[in-house]
Amino acid sequence: MTKSELIQKLADENNHLHMSDIERVVNVVLEEISGALTRGDRVELRGLGAFSVRERQSRTGRNPRTGESVEVPAKRTPFFKMGRELKERLNK
């Protein structure tokens, strides 16, 4: 599901709300999640799961085309751990 599909589904289910208001709410929620992850915070959405940031150390990799060794710098990557309720819904 894309962000625009989510906004459309919310608009269809909530006729009393304007599309622009729904779009603004979705954008604020996603920006807050992104901002928290940027600060290194953990975001937990009950029934869905938790987003966190993992630190990847620098390492030596290989260029698959040439086989040459390449230094891969350290970086931070987002990580999602599925919640128990979502896991149970998927495995019914």
N, CA and C of each residue as an Amber inpcrd file, in Angstrom:
protein
   276
   0.8520000  -1.1730000   0.0000000   0.0000000   0.0000000   0.0000000
   0.9000000   1.2400000   0.0000000   0.5990000   2.1620000  -0.8550000
   1.3530000   3.4110000  -0.9160000   0.7140000   4.4490000   0.0030000
   1.4280000   5.5490000   0.2060000   0.8980000   6.6050000   1.0680000
  -0.3990000   7.1650000   0.4870000  -0.4510000   7.3620000  -0.8200000
  -1.6670000   7.9020000  -1.4300000  -2.8340000   6.9180000  -1.3090000
  -2.5590000   5.6220000  -1.3940000  -3.6210000   4.6190000  -1.2060000
  -4.1280000   4.6420000   0.2420000  -3.2250000   4.8220000   1.1910000
  -3.6210000   4.9220000   2.6010000  -4.5120000   6.1370000   2.8170000
  -4.1150000   7.2680000   2.2600000  -4.9120000   8.4940000   2.3990000
  -6.2860000   8.3090000   1.7810000  -6.3550000   7.6860000   0.6030000
  -7.6380000   7.4600000  -0.0580000  -8.5260000   6.5270000   0.7540000
  -7.9510000   5.4720000   1.3190000  -8.7300000   4.5350000   2.1290000
  -9.2830000   5.2210000   3.3730000  -8.4580000   6.0420000   4.0230000
  -8.9350000   6.7890000   5.1900000 -10.0380000   7.7650000   4.8070000
  -9.9160000   8.3960000   3.6560000 -10.9440000   9.3330000   3.1890000
 -12.2450000   8.5980000   2.8890000 -12.1510000   7.4150000   2.2940000
 -13.3460000   6.6320000   1.9830000 -14.0750000   6.1960000   3.2500000
 -13.3120000   5.8810000   4.2900000 -13.9160000   5.4040000   5.5440000
 -14.3660000   6.5390000   6.4570000 -13.9140000   7.7590000   6.1890000
 -14.2440000   8.9080000   7.0340000 -14.7370000  10.0600000   6.1580000
 -15.9610000   9.9270000   5.6850000 -16.5350000  10.9170000   4.7630000
 -16.6510000  12.3050000   5.3730000 -16.7180000  12.3910000   6.6980000
 -16.8810000  13.6790000   7.3610000 -15.5790000  14.4870000   7.4200000
 -14.4540000  13.8940000   7.0370000 -13.1700000  14.5900000   7.0430000
 -12.7660000  14.9780000   5.6270000 -12.1090000  16.1130000   5.5090000
 -11.6200000  16.5620000   4.2110000 -10.3460000  15.7980000   3.8490000
 -10.1780000  15.5500000   2.5680000  -8.9990000  14.8270000   2.0710000
  -7.7090000  15.5370000   2.4790000  -7.7110000  16.8680000   2.4200000
  -6.4940000  17.6200000   2.7710000  -6.1400000  17.4540000   4.2410000
  -7.1520000  17.3590000   5.1070000  -6.8940000  17.1390000   6.5320000
  -6.3110000  15.7530000   6.7770000  -6.8460000  14.7670000   6.0940000
  -6.3480000  13.3990000   6.2380000  -4.9050000  13.3180000   5.7540000
  -4.6380000  13.9630000   4.6260000  -3.2830000  13.9570000   4.0780000
  -2.2980000  14.6270000   5.0490000  -2.7270000  15.7150000   5.6670000
  -1.8820000  16.4130000   6.6300000  -1.5900000  15.5360000   7.8500000
  -2.5980000  14.8260000   8.3410000  -2.4140000  13.9440000   9.5010000
  -1.4410000  12.8130000   9.1650000  -1.6200000  12.1860000   8.0150000
  -0.7230000  11.0950000   7.6110000   0.7100000  11.6150000   7.4840000
   0.8760000  12.7840000   6.8790000   2.2130000  13.3600000   6.7290000
   2.8510000  13.6650000   8.0750000   2.0700000  14.1990000   9.0150000
   2.6020000  14.5090000  10.3470000   3.0380000  13.2330000  11.0590000
   2.2340000  12.1860000  10.9870000   2.5830000  10.9230000  11.6450000
   3.8740000  10.3580000  11.0640000   3.9810000  10.3280000   9.7470000
   5.1880000   9.7940000   9.1130000   6.4110000  10.6570000   9.3960000
   6.2350000  11.9760000   9.4260000   7.3550000  12.8680000   9.7510000
   7.8230000  12.6670000  11.1930000   6.8870000  12.4730000  12.1050000
   7.2600000  12.2540000  13.5070000   8.0170000  10.9380000  13.6680000
   7.5840000   9.9000000  12.9710000   8.3010000   8.6250000  13.0270000
   9.7050000   8.8080000  12.4590000   9.8140000   9.4710000  11.3160000
  11.1210000   9.7160000  10.7000000  12.0130000  10.5510000  11.6140000
  11.4460000  11.5760000  12.2170000  12.2170000  12.4390000  13.1160000
  12.7280000  11.6890000  14.3350000  11.8830000  10.8390000  14.9020000
  12.2980000  10.0580000  16.0650000  13.4330000   9.1140000  15.7010000
  13.3390000   8.4680000  14.5490000  14.4010000   7.5570000  14.1230000
  15.6870000   8.3130000  13.8420000  15.5770000   9.5090000  13.2730000
  16.7490000  10.3360000  13.0060000  17.4540000  10.6900000  14.3130000
  16.6860000  10.9470000  15.3720000  17.2670000  11.2570000  16.6800000
  17.7920000  10.0100000  17.3900000  17.5110000   8.8290000  16.8230000
  17.9590000   7.5830000  17.4400000  16.9550000   6.9960000  18.4160000
  15.7520000   7.5570000  18.4570000  14.7040000   7.0540000  19.3480000
  14.0390000   5.8240000  18.7610000  13.3160000   5.1170000  19.6030000
  12.5540000   3.9380000  19.1950000  11.0910000   4.3480000  19.0840000
  10.3910000   3.8630000  18.0690000   8.9700000   4.1700000  17.8760000
   8.2010000   2.8620000  17.9670000   7.2740000   2.7920000  18.9110000
   6.4830000   1.5760000  19.0870000   5.0170000   1.8750000  18.8080000
   4.4310000   1.1140000  17.8860000   3.0130000   1.2370000  17.5700000
   2.3430000  -0.0630000  18.0090000   1.5990000   0.0090000  19.0880000
   0.9600000  -1.1870000  19.6450000   0.1030000  -1.8810000  18.5990000
   0.2290000  -3.1870000  18.5140000  -0.5250000  -3.9700000  17.5550000
   0.1550000  -4.0710000  16.1980000   1.1620000  -3.2370000  15.9450000
   1.8640000  -3.2640000  14.6700000   3.3040000  -3.7280000  14.8680000
   4.0680000  -2.9650000  15.6250000   5.4570000  -3.3270000  15.8650000
   6.2610000  -2.1370000  16.3140000   7.5810000  -2.2770000  16.2610000
   8.4750000  -1.2230000  16.7300000   9.5350000  -0.9300000  15.6710000
   9.7790000   0.3570000  15.4660000  10.8380000   0.8230000  14.5830000
  12.0030000   1.2650000  15.4540000  13.2080000   0.9230000  15.0510000
  14.3990000   1.3800000  15.7550000  15.5150000   1.5760000  14.7370000
  16.6570000   2.0500000  15.2240000  17.8040000   2.2910000  14.3590000
  18.9240000   1.3650000  14.7990000  19.5480000   0.7290000  13.8400000
  20.6860000  -0.1370000  14.1210000  21.9370000   0.4550000  13.5070000
  23.0170000   0.3360000  14.2440000  24.3120000   0.8420000  13.7820000
  25.0320000  -0.2780000  13.0300000  25.4730000   0.0030000  11.8360000
  26.2700000  -0.9330000  11.0450000  27.7120000  -0.4520000  11.0640000
  28.6250000  -1.3230000  11.4340000  30.0320000  -0.9540000  11.4810000
  30.6220000  -0.9400000  10.0780000  31.7240000  -0.2170000   9.9210000
  32.3870000  -0.2030000   8.6250000  32.9750000  -1.5880000   8.3720000
  33.0960000  -1.9190000   7.1030000  33.5970000  -3.2510000   6.7470000
  34.2420000  -3.1850000   5.3680000  34.9200000  -4.2540000   5.0420000
  35.5030000  -4.3730000   3.7130000  34.5740000  -5.2430000   2.8760000
  34.1160000  -4.6970000   1.7530000  33.2420000  -5.4350000   0.8510000
  33.9590000  -5.7020000  -0.4630000  33.2440000  -6.2830000  -1.3990000
  33.8160000  -6.5730000  -2.7200000  32.9180000  -6.0000000  -3.8010000
  33.5440000  -5.4240000  -4.7980000  32.8310000  -4.9780000  -5.9820000
  32.5230000  -6.2440000  -6.7880000  31.2460000  -6.5930000  -6.9870000
  30.9160000  -7.8470000  -7.6660000  31.3680000  -7.8850000  -9.1280000
  31.4880000  -6.7390000  -9.7480000  31.8810000  -6.6930000 -11.1550000
  33.3790000  -6.9550000 -11.3420000  34.1910000  -6.3190000 -10.4650000
  35.6420000  -6.4300000 -10.6410000  36.3190000  -7.3340000  -9.6240000
  35.6270000  -7.6310000  -8.5120000  36.2330000  -8.4330000  -7.4590000
  37.1530000  -7.6250000  -6.5620000  37.2650000  -6.3320000  -6.8180000
  38.1370000  -5.4370000  -6.0600000  37.5800000  -5.1940000  -4.6560000
  38.4480000  -5.1160000  -3.6450000  38.0340000  -4.8040000  -2.2760000
  37.6150000  -3.3380000  -2.1910000  36.5350000  -3.0930000  -1.4610000
  36.0050000  -1.7400000  -1.3060000  35.6710000  -1.5330000   0.1620000
  36.0310000  -0.3740000   0.7020000  35.6750000  -0.0470000   2.0790000
  34.2310000   0.4650000   2.1160000  33.4020000  -0.1750000   2.9360000
  32.0150000   0.2530000   3.1180000  31.9670000   1.0060000   4.4440000
  31.5680000   2.2780000   4.4440000  31.5910000   3.0770000   5.6750000
  30.5090000   2.6380000   6.6680000  30.6920000   3.0110000   7.9270000
  29.6910000   2.7570000   8.9600000  28.4310000   3.5480000   8.6240000
  27.2760000   3.0000000   9.0070000  26.0200000   3.7010000   8.7270000
  24.9540000   3.2650000   9.7030000  23.8780000   4.0200000   9.7260000
  22.7190000   3.7060000  10.5610000  21.5910000   3.2650000   9.6380000
  20.9070000   2.1830000  10.0000000  19.8160000   1.6850000   9.1700000
  18.5650000   1.4860000  10.0180000  17.3810000   1.7250000   9.4400000
  16.1450000   1.4830000  10.1850000  15.8820000  -0.0170000  10.3070000
  15.2320000  -0.3940000  11.3990000  14.8970000  -1.7890000  11.6550000
  13.4660000  -1.8380000  12.1620000  12.6940000  -2.8140000  11.6860000
  11.3100000  -2.9870000  12.1270000  11.1600000  -4.3630000  12.7320000
  10.6280000  -4.4100000  13.9450000  10.3260000  -5.6840000  14.5850000
   8.8100000  -5.7890000  14.7060000   8.2710000  -6.8150000  14.0830000
   6.8320000  -7.0250000  14.0550000   6.3110000  -7.3340000  15.4620000
   5.1470000  -6.7620000  15.7820000   4.5090000  -7.0110000  17.0630000
   3.7860000  -8.3570000  17.0730000   3.5150000  -8.8450000  18.2670000
   2.8720000 -10.1480000  18.4290000   1.4940000 -10.1920000  17.7680000
   0.6960000  -9.1230000  17.9380000  -0.6550000  -9.1080000  17.3580000
  -0.6140000  -9.2000000  15.8370000   0.3010000  -8.4750000  15.2020000
   0.4170000  -8.5260000  13.7500000   0.8900000  -9.9090000  13.3030000
   1.8350000 -10.4640000  14.0290000   2.3490000 -11.7950000  13.6990000
   1.2220000 -12.8310000  13.7780000   0.3660000 -12.7290000  14.8020000
  -0.7540000 -13.6620000  14.9460000  -1.7610000 -13.4930000  13.8130000
  -2.0220000 -12.2340000  13.4020000  -2.9730000 -11.9960000  12.3040000
  -2.4570000 -12.5600000  10.9970000  -1.1490000 -12.4720000  10.7760000
  -0.5720000 -12.9760000   9.5340000  -0.5670000 -14.5060000   9.4830000
  -0.5020000 -15.1370000  10.6370000  -0.3660000 -16.5990000  10.6880000
  -1.6570000 -17.3100000  11.0740000  -2.8020000 -16.6910000  10.8480000
  -4.0890000 -17.3540000  11.1320000  -4.4050000 -18.3780000  10.0920000
